Amino acid sequence: MLGEIFRPGAIEESDPAQWVPLGGGNYSLPLCLNISEGYWVHIVRATEPGIVNRHRHSSPVHLMTIKGYWHYPEKDWMAGPGTYVFEPPGDTHTLVVPEGGAEMMFLANVRGALLYVDEQRALTGYDDGFTRIDACREHFIAAGLGPDYVKRFIR
């Protein structure tokens, strides 16, 4: 049986060193990196407006907005606090935090791979549970938390 992960106050009490940079004022707070079932759960935080990334999913994704606003220009809605979003496999979209908005955060359960694409939808990179573990480990080492800090999130 896999051990539980219990993080009271995960957002409010997190050490800034736990937030893994995604680039451009965007961060990921890992909650669970499940390599045995092929998913990861994290909180995405954007500290400034603009495009976060353009991507496509190989499997379903579930999101719950915690704070702020975000949208996909390819869709006709704006997500705000309390908004739940289901993203089907194969859907390609551009994550944008609107101008004038405050900090944005959402909880995401990402299954499979997150495929980064350019404006022509050509593949430019990807993330999966293994690349997220590597990125977390590298960041935690640089932040002084050590290489084993990531192990508390791996299942």
N, CA, C and O atoms as a GROMACS GRO file, in nm:
protein
  620
    1MET      N    1   0.084  -0.118   0.000
    1MET     CA    2   0.000   0.000   0.000
    1MET      C    3   0.089   0.125   0.000
    1MET      O    4   0.190   0.130   0.070
    2LEU      N    5   0.050   0.223  -0.078
    2LEU     CA    6   0.125   0.348  -0.083
    2LEU      C    7   0.095   0.432   0.039
    2LEU      O    8  -0.018   0.433   0.089
    3GLY      N    9   0.195   0.503   0.088
    3GLY     CA   10   0.176   0.591   0.202
    3GLY      C   11   0.096   0.714   0.164
    3GLY      O   12   0.099   0.760   0.050
    4GLU      N   13   0.023   0.766   0.261
    4GLU     CA   14  -0.057   0.887   0.236
    4GLU      C   15   0.033   1.010   0.230
    4GLU      O   16   0.147   1.009   0.277
    5ILE      N   17  -0.021   1.114   0.171
    5ILE     CA   18   0.043   1.246   0.172
    5ILE      C   19  -0.056   1.337   0.244
    5ILE      O   20  -0.172   1.345   0.205
    6PHE      N   21  -0.010   1.404   0.347
    6PHE     CA   22  -0.095   1.493   0.425
    6PHE      C   23  -0.024   1.626   0.436
    6PHE      O   24   0.083   1.636   0.496
    7ARG      N   25  -0.085   1.731   0.378
    7ARG     CA   26  -0.024   1.864   0.379
    7ARG      C   27  -0.124   1.969   0.422
    7ARG      O   28  -0.180   2.038   0.337
    8PRO      N   29  -0.148   1.984   0.553
    8PRO     CA   30  -0.238   2.092   0.596
    8PRO      C   31  -0.176   2.226   0.560
    8PRO      O   32  -0.054   2.242   0.568
    9GLY      N   33  -0.258   2.321   0.520
    9GLY     CA   34  -0.206   2.453   0.484
    9GLY      C   35  -0.109   2.449   0.369
    9GLY      O   36  -0.014   2.528   0.367
   10ALA      N   37  -0.129   2.361   0.273
   10ALA     CA   38  -0.034   2.342   0.163
   10ALA      C   39   0.002   2.472   0.092
   10ALA      O   40   0.117   2.493   0.055
   11ILE      N   41  -0.095   2.559   0.074
   11ILE     CA   42  -0.068   2.684   0.003
   11ILE      C   43  -0.014   2.790   0.100
   11ILE      O   44   0.093   2.846   0.078
   12GLU      N   45  -0.088   2.815   0.206
   12GLU     CA   46  -0.055   2.925   0.296
   12GLU      C   47   0.076   2.903   0.371
   12GLU      O   48   0.150   2.998   0.396
   13GLU      N   49   0.106   2.778   0.405
   13GLU     CA   50   0.221   2.750   0.488
   13GLU      C   51   0.342   2.700   0.409
   13GLU      O   52   0.444   2.664   0.468
   14SER      N   53   0.332   2.697   0.278
   14SER     CA   54   0.443   2.644   0.200
   14SER      C   55   0.561   2.742   0.200
   14SER      O   56   0.543   2.864   0.189
   15ASP      N   57   0.679   2.687   0.212
   15ASP     CA   58   0.802   2.762   0.203
   15ASP      C   59   0.817   2.807   0.056
   15ASP      O   60   0.794   2.726  -0.034
   16PRO      N   61   0.853   2.932   0.031
   16PRO     CA   62   0.871   2.975  -0.108
   16PRO      C   63   0.964   2.884  -0.188
   16PRO      O   64   0.952   2.875  -0.310
   17ALA      N   65   1.058   2.817  -0.121
   17ALA     CA   66   1.151   2.726  -0.189
   17ALA      C   67   1.081   2.602  -0.244
   17ALA      O   68   1.138   2.532  -0.328
   18GLN      N   69   0.959   2.574  -0.198
   18GLN     CA   70   0.885   2.457  -0.246
   18GLN      C   71   0.819   2.482  -0.382
   18GLN      O   72   0.780   2.387  -0.450
   19TRP      N   73   0.806   2.608  -0.422
   19TRP     CA   74   0.743   2.642  -0.550
   19TRP      C   75   0.846   2.628  -0.662
   19TRP      O   76   0.944   2.702  -0.666
   20VAL      N   77   0.822   2.534  -0.751
   20VAL     CA   78   0.917   2.504  -0.859
   20VAL      C   79   0.888   2.598  -0.976
   20VAL      O   80   0.776   2.599  -1.027
   21PRO      N   81   0.988   2.676  -1.021
   21PRO     CA   82   0.966   2.768  -1.132
   21PRO      C   83   0.929   2.695  -1.262
   21PRO      O   84   0.988   2.593  -1.297
   22LEU      N   85   0.830   2.752  -1.330
   22LEU     CA   86   0.790   2.702  -1.462
   22LEU      C   87   0.832   2.801  -1.571
   22LEU      O   88   0.817   2.772  -1.689
   23GLY      N   89   0.886   2.916  -1.531
   23GLY     CA   90   0.927   3.020  -1.625
   23GLY      C   91   0.826   3.134  -1.630
   23GLY      O   92   0.706   3.112  -1.614
   24GLY      N   93   0.875   3.254  -1.652
   24GLY     CA   94   0.788   3.370  -1.672
   24GLY      C   95   0.698   3.405  -1.555
   24GLY      O   96   0.584   3.445  -1.578
   25GLY      N   97   0.743   3.392  -1.432
   25GLY     CA   98   0.660   3.427  -1.318
   25GLY      C   99   0.555   3.322  -1.285
   25GLY      O  100   0.458   3.351  -1.214
   26ASN      N  101   0.574   3.200  -1.335
   26ASN     CA  102   0.480   3.089  -1.311
   26ASN      C  103   0.551   2.981  -1.230
   26ASN      O  104   0.670   2.955  -1.248
   27TYR      N  105   0.475   2.918  -1.140
   27TYR     CA  106   0.532   2.821  -1.047
   27TYR      C  107   0.440   2.701  -1.030
   27TYR      O  108   0.321   2.707  -1.058
   28SER      N  109   0.500   2.591  -0.983
   28SER     CA  110   0.427   2.468  -0.954
   28SER      C  111   0.460   2.425  -0.811
   28SER      O  112   0.577   2.415  -0.773
   29LEU      N  113   0.356   2.399  -0.733
   29LEU     CA  114   0.374   2.344  -0.599
   29LEU      C  115   0.333   2.197  -0.606
   29LEU      O  116   0.213   2.168  -0.612
   30PRO      N  117   0.430   2.104  -0.606
   30PRO     CA  118   0.395   1.963  -0.618
   30PRO      C  119   0.321   1.913  -0.495
   30PRO      O  120   0.358   1.945  -0.382
   31LEU      N  121   0.217   1.834  -0.518
   31LEU     CA  122   0.142   1.771  -0.410
   31LEU      C  123   0.157   1.620  -0.416
   31LEU      O  124   0.175   1.554  -0.313
   32CYS      N  125   0.149   1.564  -0.538
   32CYS     CA  126   0.166   1.420  -0.557
   32CYS      C  127   0.222   1.396  -0.696
   32CYS      O  128   0.168   1.446  -0.795
   33LEU      N  129   0.329   1.319  -0.703
   33LEU     CA  130   0.391   1.283  -0.830
   33LEU      C  131   0.381   1.131  -0.840
   33LEU      O  132   0.470   1.059  -0.795
   34ASN      N  133   0.272   1.082  -0.900
   34ASN     CA  134   0.241   0.940  -0.897
   34ASN      C  135   0.289   0.871  -1.023
   34ASN      O  136   0.222   0.872  -1.126
   35ILE      N  137   0.408   0.810  -1.014
   35ILE     CA  138   0.464   0.743  -1.131
   35ILE      C  139   0.406   0.604  -1.151
   35ILE      O  140   0.413   0.550  -1.261
   36SER      N  141   0.348   0.546  -1.047
   36SER     CA  142   0.290   0.412  -1.062
   36SER      C  143   0.158   0.416  -1.140
   36SER      O  144   0.119   0.316  -1.200
   37GLU      N  145   0.089   0.531  -1.139
   37GLU     CA  146  -0.038   0.543  -1.211
   37GLU      C  147  -0.034   0.649  -1.321
   37GLU      O  148  -0.133   0.669  -1.390
   38GLY      N  149   0.078   0.718  -1.337
   38GLY     CA  150   0.096   0.812  -1.448
   38GLY      C  151   0.022   0.944  -1.435
   38GLY      O  152  -0.038   0.990  -1.532
   39TYR      N  153   0.025   1.005  -1.317
   39TYR     CA  154  -0.035   1.137  -1.302
   39TYR      C  155   0.043   1.219  -1.200
   39TYR      O  156   0.121   1.166  -1.122
   40TRP      N  157   0.019   1.350  -1.204
   40TRP     CA  158   0.072   1.436  -1.100
   40TRP      C  159  -0.033   1.538  -1.063
   40TRP      O  160  -0.115   1.579  -1.146
   41VAL      N  161  -0.030   1.579  -0.936
   41VAL     CA  162  -0.121   1.680  -0.883
   41VAL      C  163  -0.035   1.794  -0.832
   41VAL      O  164   0.060   1.773  -0.756
   42HIS      N  165  -0.069   1.914  -0.875
   42HIS     CA  166   0.008   2.030  -0.831
   42HIS      C  167  -0.079   2.154  -0.833
   42HIS      O  168  -0.188   2.155  -0.891
   43ILE      N  169  -0.029   2.258  -0.769
   43ILE     CA  170  -0.094   2.388  -0.775
   43ILE      C  171  -0.009   2.473  -0.868
   43ILE      O  172   0.111   2.488  -0.849
   44VAL      N  173  -0.073   2.528  -0.970
   44VAL     CA  174  -0.007   2.619  -1.063
   44VAL      C  175  -0.035   2.761  -1.015
   44VAL      O  176  -0.149   2.796  -0.984
   45ARG      N  177   0.070   2.840  -1.010
   45ARG     CA  178   0.057   2.980  -0.966
   45ARG      C  179   0.120   3.071  -1.069
   45ARG      O  180   0.235   3.052  -1.110
   46ALA      N  181   0.044   3.171  -1.112
   46ALA     CA  182   0.095   3.273  -1.204
   46ALA      C  183   0.099   3.405  -1.127
   46ALA      O  184  -0.002   3.446  -1.069
   47THR      N  185   0.213   3.470  -1.128
   47THR     CA  186   0.229   3.595  -1.053
   47THR      C  187   0.219   3.719  -1.141
   47THR      O  188   0.226   3.831  -1.092
   48GLU      N  189   0.203   3.698  -1.271
   48GLU     CA  190   0.191   3.811  -1.364
   48GLU      C  191   0.102   3.771  -1.481
   48GLU      O  192   0.091   3.652  -1.512
   49PRO      N  193   0.040   3.869  -1.545
   49PRO     CA  194  -0.048   3.837  -1.659
   49PRO      C  195   0.032   3.793  -1.781
   49PRO      O  196   0.152   3.818  -1.791
   50GLY      N  197  -0.038   3.727  -1.872
   50GLY     CA  198   0.024   3.685  -1.997
   50GLY      C  199   0.002   3.538  -2.026
   50GLY      O  200  -0.070   3.469  -1.954
   51ILE      N  201   0.067   3.492  -2.132
   51ILE     CA  202   0.057   3.352  -2.171
   51ILE      C  203   0.143   3.268  -2.078
   51ILE      O  204   0.262   3.295  -2.061
   52VAL      N  205   0.083   3.166  -2.020
   52VAL     CA  206   0.158   3.072  -1.936
   52VAL      C  207   0.221   2.967  -2.027
   52VAL      O  208   0.341   2.943  -2.021
   53ASN      N  209   0.139   2.904  -2.111
   53ASN     CA  210   0.189   2.810  -2.212
   53ASN      C  211   0.076   2.765  -2.304
   53ASN      O  212  -0.042   2.783  -2.274
   54ARG      N  213   0.114   2.707  -2.416
   54ARG     CA  214   0.020   2.647  -2.511
   54ARG      C  215   0.048   2.498  -2.508
   54ARG      O  216   0.163   2.455  -2.521
   55HIS      N  217  -0.058   2.417  -2.492
   55HIS     CA  218  -0.034   2.274  -2.474
   55HIS      C  219  -0.154   2.190  -2.516
   55HIS      O  220  -0.263   2.239  -2.542
   56ARG      N  221  -0.126   2.061  -2.520
   56ARG     CA  222  -0.226   1.959  -2.551
   56ARG      C  223  -0.205   1.847  -2.450
   56ARG      O  224  -0.094   1.826  -2.401
   57HIS      N  225  -0.312   1.774  -2.419
   57HIS     CA  226  -0.304   1.666  -2.321
   57HIS      C  227  -0.319   1.530  -2.388
   57HIS      O  228  -0.397   1.514  -2.482
   58SER      N  229  -0.244   1.433  -2.337
   58SER     CA  230  -0.259   1.296  -2.387
   58SER      C  231  -0.370   1.222  -2.311
   58SER      O  232  -0.419   1.119  -2.358
   59SER      N  233  -0.408   1.274  -2.196
   59SER     CA  234  -0.509   1.212  -2.110
   59SER      C  235  -0.591   1.322  -2.043
   59SER      O  236  -0.556   1.440  -2.056
   60PRO      N  237  -0.698   1.288  -1.974
   60PRO     CA  238  -0.782   1.390  -1.909
   60PRO      C  239  -0.707   1.469  -1.802
   60PRO      O  240  -0.614   1.419  -1.738
   61VAL      N  241  -0.751   1.593  -1.784
   61VAL     CA  242  -0.699   1.680  -1.678
   61VAL      C  243  -0.819   1.741  -1.606
   61VAL      O  244  -0.919   1.777  -1.668
   62HIS      N  245  -0.807   1.751  -1.473
   62HIS     CA  246  -0.911   1.813  -1.390
   62HIS      C  247  -0.847   1.932  -1.320
   62HIS      O  248  -0.739   1.920  -1.262
   63LEU      N  249  -0.915   2.047  -1.323
   63LEU     CA  250  -0.863   2.170  -1.262
   63LEU      C  251  -0.968   2.232  -1.171
   63LEU      O  252  -1.088   2.224  -1.199
   64MET      N  253  -0.924   2.292  -1.062
   64MET     CA  254  -1.011   2.371  -0.975
   64MET      C  255  -0.939   2.502  -0.946
   64MET      O  256  -0.830   2.504  -0.890
   65THR      N  257  -1.002   2.613  -0.986
   65THR     CA  258  -0.942   2.745  -0.965
   65THR      C  259  -0.955   2.784  -0.819
   65THR      O  260  -1.064   2.777  -0.761
   66ILE      N  261  -0.845   2.825  -0.761
   66ILE     CA  262  -0.839   2.864  -0.620
   66ILE      C  263  -0.845   3.015  -0.606
   66ILE      O  264  -0.913   3.067  -0.518
   67LYS      N  265  -0.774   3.086  -0.694
   67LYS     CA  266  -0.756   3.229  -0.679
   67LYS      C  267  -0.734   3.292  -0.816
   67LYS      O  268  -0.669   3.231  -0.901
   68GLY      N  269  -0.786   3.410  -0.838
   68GLY     CA  270  -0.761   3.483  -0.961
   68GLY      C  271  -0.840   3.430  -1.079
   68GLY      O  272  -0.936   3.353  -1.063
   69TYR      N  273  -0.799   3.473  -1.199
   69TYR     CA  274  -0.871   3.441  -1.322
   69TYR      C  275  -0.775   3.393  -1.429
   69TYR      O  276  -0.659   3.433  -1.433
   70TRP      N  277  -0.825   3.308  -1.517
   70TRP     CA  278  -0.749   3.258  -1.631
   70TRP      C  279  -0.847   3.212  -1.738
   70TRP      O  280  -0.966   3.190  -1.710
   71HIS      N  281  -0.797   3.196  -1.859
   71HIS     CA  282  -0.884   3.151  -1.968
   71HIS      C  283  -0.799   3.093  -2.081
   71HIS      O  284  -0.677   3.101  -2.082
   72TYR      N  285  -0.871   3.034  -2.177
   72TYR     CA  286  -0.813   2.988  -2.302
   72TYR      C  287  -0.876   3.072  -2.412
   72TYR      O  288  -0.998   3.069  -2.426
   73PRO      N  289  -0.798   3.146  -2.490
   73PRO     CA  290  -0.857   3.226  -2.599
   73PRO      C  291  -0.937   3.139  -2.697
   73PRO      O  292  -1.025   3.190  -2.768
   74GLU      N  293  -0.907   3.010  -2.702
   74GLU     CA  294  -0.978   2.919  -2.792
   74GLU      C  295  -1.118   2.884  -2.740
   74GLU      O  296  -1.196   2.821  -2.811
   75LYS      N  297  -1.151   2.925  -2.618
   75LYS     CA  298  -1.281   2.894  -2.555
   75LYS      C  299  -1.355   3.024  -2.525
   75LYS      O  300  -1.298   3.133  -2.531
   76ASP      N  301  -1.482   3.012  -2.493
   76ASP     CA  302  -1.564   3.132  -2.467
   76ASP      C  303  -1.596   3.150  -2.318
   76ASP      O  304  -1.704   3.198  -2.285
   77TRP      N  305  -1.506   3.113  -2.230
   77TRP     CA  306  -1.528   3.128  -2.087
   77TRP      C  307  -1.404   3.182  -2.017
   77TRP      O  308  -1.293   3.178  -2.071
   78MET      N  309  -1.426   3.231  -1.896
   78MET     CA  310  -1.318   3.280  -1.808
   78MET      C  311  -1.334   3.205  -1.676
   78MET      O  312  -1.442   3.206  -1.617
   79ALA      N  313  -1.227   3.141  -1.629
   79ALA     CA  314  -1.232   3.068  -1.502
   79ALA      C  315  -1.193   3.162  -1.388
   79ALA      O  316  -1.095   3.237  -1.398
   80GLY      N  317  -1.270   3.157  -1.281
   80GLY     CA  318  -1.242   3.236  -1.161
   80GLY      C  319  -1.246   3.145  -1.039
   80GLY      O  320  -1.264   3.024  -1.053
   81PRO      N  321  -1.231   3.202  -0.921
   81PRO     CA  322  -1.230   3.121  -0.799
   81PRO      C  323  -1.350   3.028  -0.790
   81PRO      O  324  -1.465   3.070  -0.808
   82GLY      N  325  -1.322   2.901  -0.762
   82GLY     CA  326  -1.428   2.802  -0.750
   82GLY      C  327  -1.467   2.735  -0.881
   82GLY      O  328  -1.552   2.645  -0.880
   83THR      N  329  -1.408   2.776  -0.993
   83THR     CA  330  -1.441   2.717  -1.123
   83THR      C  331  -1.370   2.583  -1.140
   83THR      O  332  -1.249   2.572  -1.121
   84TYR      N  333  -1.448   2.480  -1.178
   84TYR     CA  334  -1.393   2.349  -1.211
   84TYR      C  335  -1.388   2.338  -1.363
   84TYR      O  336  -1.481   2.380  -1.432
   85VAL      N  337  -1.280   2.281  -1.415
   85VAL     CA  338  -1.264   2.260  -1.559
   85VAL      C  339  -1.215   2.118  -1.582
   85VAL      O  340  -1.120   2.072  -1.519
   86PHE      N  341  -1.282   2.048  -1.675
   86PHE     CA  342  -1.236   1.918  -1.724
   86PHE      C  343  -1.181   1.940  -1.863
   86PHE      O  344  -1.247   2.000  -1.948
   87GLU      N  345  -1.059   1.891  -1.888
   87GLU     CA  346  -0.997   1.903  -2.019
   87GLU      C  347  -0.982   1.764  -2.079
   87GLU      O  348  -0.914   1.679  -2.022
   88PRO      N  349  -1.047   1.739  -2.193
   88PRO     CA  350  -1.040   1.606  -2.253
   88PRO      C  351  -0.906   1.582  -2.324
   88PRO      O  352  -0.838   1.678  -2.362
   89PRO      N  353  -0.868   1.456  -2.340
   89PRO     CA  354  -0.746   1.425  -2.414
   89PRO      C  355  -0.752   1.482  -2.555
   89PRO      O  356  -0.856   1.480  -2.620
   90GLY      N  357  -0.638   1.533  -2.601
   90GLY     CA  358  -0.628   1.585  -2.737
   90GLY      C  359  -0.663   1.731  -2.753
   90GLY      O  360  -0.632   1.790  -2.856
   91ASP      N  361  -0.728   1.791  -2.654
   91ASP     CA  362  -0.765   1.932  -2.664
   91ASP      C  363  -0.639   2.018  -2.656
   91ASP      O  364  -0.556   2.000  -2.567
   92THR      N  365  -0.624   2.112  -2.749
   92THR     CA  366  -0.510   2.203  -2.752
   92THR      C  367  -0.558   2.342  -2.715
   92THR      O  368  -0.658   2.389  -2.770
   93HIS      N  369  -0.489   2.408  -2.623
   93HIS     CA  370  -0.532   2.540  -2.577
   93HIS      C  371  -0.413   2.619  -2.523
   93HIS      O  372  -0.306   2.564  -2.496
   94THR      N  373  -0.435   2.749  -2.508
   94THR     CA  374  -0.332   2.843  -2.464
   94THR      C  375  -0.375   2.901  -2.330
   94THR      O  376  -0.473   2.974  -2.323
   95LEU      N  377  -0.302   2.869  -2.225
   95LEU     CA  378  -0.335   2.918  -2.091
   95LEU      C  379  -0.290   3.063  -2.077
   95LEU      O  380  -0.172   3.094  -2.092
   96VAL      N  381  -0.386   3.152  -2.047
   96VAL     CA  382  -0.359   3.295  -2.038
   96VAL      C  383  -0.416   3.350  -1.907
   96VAL      O  384  -0.529   3.318  -1.869
   97VAL      N  385  -0.336   3.431  -1.839
   97VAL     CA  386  -0.383   3.509  -1.724
   97VAL      C  387  -0.406   3.650  -1.777
   97VAL      O  388  -0.314   3.711  -1.831
   98PRO      N  389  -0.530   3.703  -1.762
   98PRO     CA  390  -0.563   3.833  -1.822
   98PRO      C  391  -0.488   3.950  -1.760
   98PRO      O  392  -0.447   3.946  -1.644
   99GLU      N  393  -0.470   4.055  -1.840
   99GLU     CA  394  -0.409   4.179  -1.792
   99GLU      C  395  -0.494   4.236  -1.679
   99GLU      O  396  -0.616   4.225  -1.680
  100GLY      N  397  -0.428   4.297  -1.583
  100GLY     CA  398  -0.499   4.361  -1.473
  100GLY      C  399  -0.544   4.265  -1.365
  100GLY      O  400  -0.599   4.307  -1.263
  101GLY      N  401  -0.521   4.136  -1.388
  101GLY     CA  402  -0.562   4.038  -1.290
  101GLY      C  403  -0.459   4.023  -1.179
  101GLY      O  404  -0.341   4.053  -1.197
  102ALA      N  405  -0.506   3.978  -1.065
  102ALA     CA  406  -0.416   3.951  -0.953
  102ALA      C  407  -0.354   3.813  -0.971
  102ALA      O  408  -0.377   3.747  -1.072
  103GLU      N  409  -0.279   3.772  -0.874
  103GLU     CA  410  -0.219   3.639  -0.876
  103GLU      C  411  -0.326   3.533  -0.903
  103GLU      O  412  -0.439   3.544  -0.855
  104MET      N  413  -0.290   3.431  -0.980
  104MET     CA  414  -0.382   3.323  -1.014
  104MET      C  415  -0.325   3.192  -0.965
  104MET      O  416  -0.205   3.168  -0.971
  105MET      N  417  -0.415   3.105  -0.914
  105MET     CA  418  -0.376   2.970  -0.872
  105MET      C  419  -0.486   2.872  -0.906
  105MET      O  420  -0.605   2.901  -0.889
  106PHE      N  421  -0.445   2.754  -0.955
  106PHE     CA  422  -0.541   2.645  -0.968
  106PHE      C  423  -0.475   2.514  -0.930
  106PHE      O  424  -0.353   2.497  -0.942
  107LEU      N  425  -0.559   2.422  -0.884
  107LEU     CA  426  -0.516   2.286  -0.852
  107LEU      C  427  -0.541   2.203  -0.976
  107LEU      O  428  -0.650   2.206  -1.032
  108ALA      N  429  -0.440   2.128  -1.020
  108ALA     CA  430  -0.453   2.046  -1.140
  108ALA      C  431  -0.414   1.902  -1.112
  108ALA      O  432  -0.313   1.874  -1.048
  109ASN      N  433  -0.496   1.811  -1.162
  109ASN     CA  434  -0.466   1.668  -1.163
  109ASN      C  435  -0.441   1.633  -1.309
  109ASN      O  436  -0.535   1.625  -1.388
  110VAL      N  437  -0.315   1.613  -1.344
  110VAL     CA  438  -0.273   1.591  -1.482
  110VAL      C  439  -0.237   1.444  -1.501
  110VAL      O  440  -0.146   1.394  -1.436
  111ARG      N  441  -0.307   1.377  -1.590
  111ARG     CA  442  -0.276   1.238  -1.623
  111ARG      C  443  -0.198   1.235  -1.755
  111ARG      O  444  -0.221   1.317  -1.844
  112GLY      N  445  -0.106   1.141  -1.765
  112GLY     CA  446  -0.031   1.127  -1.890
  112GLY      C  447   0.066   1.241  -1.911
  112GLY      O  448   0.126   1.292  -1.817
  113ALA      N  449   0.081   1.280  -2.036
  113ALA     CA  450   0.178   1.384  -2.072
  113ALA      C  451   0.110   1.516  -2.104
  113ALA      O  452  -0.003   1.520  -2.154
  114LEU      N  453   0.180   1.624  -2.074
  114LEU     CA  454   0.141   1.759  -2.113
  114LEU      C  455   0.234   1.793  -2.229
  114LEU      O  456   0.355   1.803  -2.210
  115LEU      N  457   0.178   1.810  -2.348
  115LEU     CA  458   0.257   1.830  -2.470
  115LEU      C  459   0.256   1.978  -2.506
  115LEU      O  460   0.152   2.033  -2.541
  116TYR      N  461   0.372   2.042  -2.499
  116TYR     CA  462   0.382   2.184  -2.532
  116TYR      C  463   0.392   2.199  -2.683
  116TYR      O  464   0.465   2.125  -2.750
  117VAL      N  465   0.316   2.295  -2.738
  117VAL     CA  466   0.312   2.316  -2.882
  117VAL      C  467   0.328   2.464  -2.915
  117VAL      O  468   0.304   2.550  -2.831
  118ASP      N  469   0.370   2.491  -3.038
  118ASP     CA  470   0.381   2.629  -3.084
  118ASP      C  471   0.249   2.672  -3.149
  118ASP      O  472   0.151   2.598  -3.145
  119GLU      N  473   0.248   2.792  -3.208
  119GLU     CA  474   0.125   2.845  -3.268
  119GLU      C  475   0.072   2.758  -3.382
  119GLU      O  476  -0.048   2.762  -3.411
  120GLN      N  477   0.158   2.681  -3.445
  120GLN     CA  478   0.116   2.590  -3.552
  120GLN      C  479   0.085   2.450  -3.498
  120GLN      O  480   0.060   2.357  -3.575
  121ARG      N  481   0.087   2.437  -3.366
  121ARG     CA  482   0.058   2.312  -3.295
  121ARG      C  483   0.166   2.206  -3.312
  121ARG      O  484   0.141   2.087  -3.292
  122ALA      N  485   0.286   2.248  -3.349
  122ALA     CA  486   0.400   2.155  -3.358
  122ALA      C  487   0.457   2.135  -3.218
  122ALA      O  488   0.468   2.230  -3.141
  123LEU      N  489   0.493   2.014  -3.186
  123LEU     CA  490   0.547   1.978  -3.056
  123LEU      C  491   0.679   2.051  -3.029
  123LEU      O  492   0.770   2.048  -3.112
  124THR      N  493   0.689   2.116  -2.912
  124THR     CA  494   0.811   2.186  -2.873
  124THR      C  495   0.871   2.128  -2.745
  124THR      O  496   0.984   2.161  -2.710
  125GLY      N  497   0.798   2.041  -2.675
  125GLY     CA  498   0.847   1.982  -2.552
  125GLY      C  499   0.733   1.910  -2.482
  125GLY      O  500   0.620   1.907  -2.530
  126TYR      N  501   0.764   1.852  -2.367
  126TYR     CA  502   0.660   1.782  -2.293
  126TYR      C  503   0.696   1.774  -2.145
  126TYR      O  504   0.812   1.793  -2.107
  127ASP      N  505   0.596   1.747  -2.065
  127ASP     CA  506   0.615   1.713  -1.925
  127ASP      C  507   0.532   1.589  -1.895
  127ASP      O  508   0.424   1.570  -1.951
  128ASP      N  509   0.584   1.506  -1.808
  128ASP     CA  510   0.509   1.393  -1.753
  128ASP      C  511   0.555   1.376  -1.609
  128ASP      O  512   0.632   1.459  -1.560
  129GLY      N  513   0.510   1.275  -1.542
  129GLY     CA  514   0.548   1.256  -1.402
  129GLY      C  515   0.698   1.251  -1.381
  129GLY      O  516   0.749   1.301  -1.281
  130PHE      N  517   0.770   1.190  -1.474
  130PHE     CA  518   0.914   1.175  -1.461
  130PHE      C  519   0.988   1.308  -1.482
  130PHE      O  520   1.082   1.338  -1.409
  131THR      N  521   0.946   1.386  -1.581
  131THR     CA  522   1.011   1.516  -1.602
  131THR      C  523   0.979   1.611  -1.487
  131THR      O  524   1.062   1.694  -1.450
  132ARG      N  525   0.858   1.600  -1.430
  132ARG     CA  526   0.823   1.684  -1.315
  132ARG      C  527   0.909   1.648  -1.195
  132ARG      O  528   0.955   1.736  -1.122
  133ILE      N  529   0.933   1.517  -1.172
  133ILE     CA  530   1.020   1.476  -1.062
  133ILE      C  531   1.160   1.533  -1.082
  133ILE      O  532   1.219   1.587  -0.989
  134ASP      N  533   1.214   1.522  -1.204
  134ASP     CA  534   1.347   1.575  -1.233
  134ASP      C  535   1.354   1.725  -1.209
  134ASP      O  536   1.449   1.774  -1.148
  135ALA      N  537   1.253   1.799  -1.257
  135ALA     CA  538   1.252   1.945  -1.240
  135ALA      C  539   1.242   1.982  -1.091
  135ALA      O  540   1.310   2.074  -1.045
  136CYS      N  541   1.158   1.910  -1.018
  136CYS     CA  542   1.145   1.936  -0.874
  136CYS      C  543   1.277   1.908  -0.803
  136CYS      O  544   1.323   1.988  -0.722
  137ARG      N  545   1.338   1.794  -0.833
  137ARG     CA  546   1.465   1.758  -0.768
  137ARG      C  547   1.570   1.865  -0.794
  137ARG      O  548   1.637   1.910  -0.701
  138GLU      N  549   1.586   1.907  -0.919
  138GLU     CA  550   1.685   2.009  -0.953
  138GLU      C  551   1.658   2.139  -0.878
  138GLU      O  552   1.750   2.202  -0.824
  139HIS      N  553   1.531   2.179  -0.874
  139HIS     CA  554   1.497   2.303  -0.804
  139HIS      C  555   1.522   2.290  -0.654
  139HIS      O  556   1.577   2.382  -0.593
  140PHE      N  557   1.481   2.178  -0.595
  140PHE     CA  558   1.497   2.161  -0.450
  140PHE      C  559   1.645   2.159  -0.411
  140PHE      O  560   1.681   2.208  -0.304
  141ILE      N  561   1.730   2.103  -0.496
  141ILE     CA  562   1.875   2.107  -0.470
  141ILE      C  563   1.922   2.252  -0.471
  141ILE      O  564   1.991   2.296  -0.378
  142ALA      N  565   1.886   2.326  -0.576
  142ALA     CA  566   1.928   2.466  -0.589
  142ALA      C  567   1.873   2.553  -0.476
  142ALA      O  568   1.938   2.650  -0.435
  143ALA      N  569   1.754   2.519  -0.426
  143ALA     CA  570   1.690   2.598  -0.321
  143ALA      C  571   1.738   2.558  -0.181
  143ALA      O  572   1.695   2.617  -0.081
  144GLY      N  573   1.827   2.458  -0.172
  144GLY     CA  574   1.882   2.418  -0.045
  144GLY      C  575   1.800   2.315   0.032
  144GLY      O  576   1.828   2.288   0.148
  145LEU      N  577   1.697   2.258  -0.032
  145LEU     CA  578   1.614   2.158   0.034
  145LEU      C  579   1.671   2.017   0.018
  145LEU      O  580   1.631   1.926   0.091
  146GLY      N  581   1.763   1.999  -0.075
  146GLY     CA  582   1.829   1.871  -0.095
  146GLY      C  583   1.763   1.783  -0.200
  146GLY      O  584   1.647   1.803  -0.234
  147PRO      N  585   1.837   1.685  -0.252
  147PRO     CA  586   1.788   1.600  -0.361
  147PRO      C  587   1.678   1.504  -0.319
  147PRO      O  588   1.600   1.460  -0.404
  148ASP      N  589   1.669   1.472  -0.191
  148ASP     CA  590   1.568   1.377  -0.145
  148ASP      C  591   1.435   1.442  -0.108
  148ASP      O  592   1.338   1.372  -0.080
  149TYR      N  593   1.430   1.574  -0.108
  149TYR     CA  594   1.305   1.644  -0.070
  149TYR      C  595   1.188   1.602  -0.159
  149TYR      O  596   1.075   1.591  -0.112
  150VAL      N  597   1.215   1.579  -0.287
  150VAL     CA  598   1.109   1.541  -0.381
  150VAL      C  599   1.045   1.407  -0.346
  150VAL      O  600   0.931   1.382  -0.383
  151LYS      N  601   1.118   1.321  -0.276
  151LYS     CA  602   1.067   1.186  -0.246
  151LYS      C  603   0.938   1.187  -0.166
  151LYS      O  604   0.860   1.092  -0.174
  152ARG      N  605   0.913   1.293  -0.089
  152ARG     CA  606   0.790   1.300  -0.009
  152ARG      C  607   0.665   1.310  -0.096
  152ARG      O  608   0.554   1.288  -0.047
  153PHE      N  609   0.681   1.344  -0.224
  153PHE     CA  610   0.566   1.360  -0.315
  153PHE      C  611   0.550   1.243  -0.412
  153PHE      O  612   0.446   1.232  -0.478
  154ILE      N  613   0.652   1.157  -0.422
  154ILE     CA  614   0.651   1.048  -0.519
  154ILE      C  615   0.574   0.929  -0.465
  154ILE      O  616   0.595   0.885  -0.352
  155ARG      N  617   0.484   0.876  -0.547
  155ARG     CA  618   0.408   0.756  -0.512
  155ARG      C  619   0.411   0.663  -0.631
  155ARG      O  620   0.353   0.554  -0.625
   0.00000   0.00000   0.00000
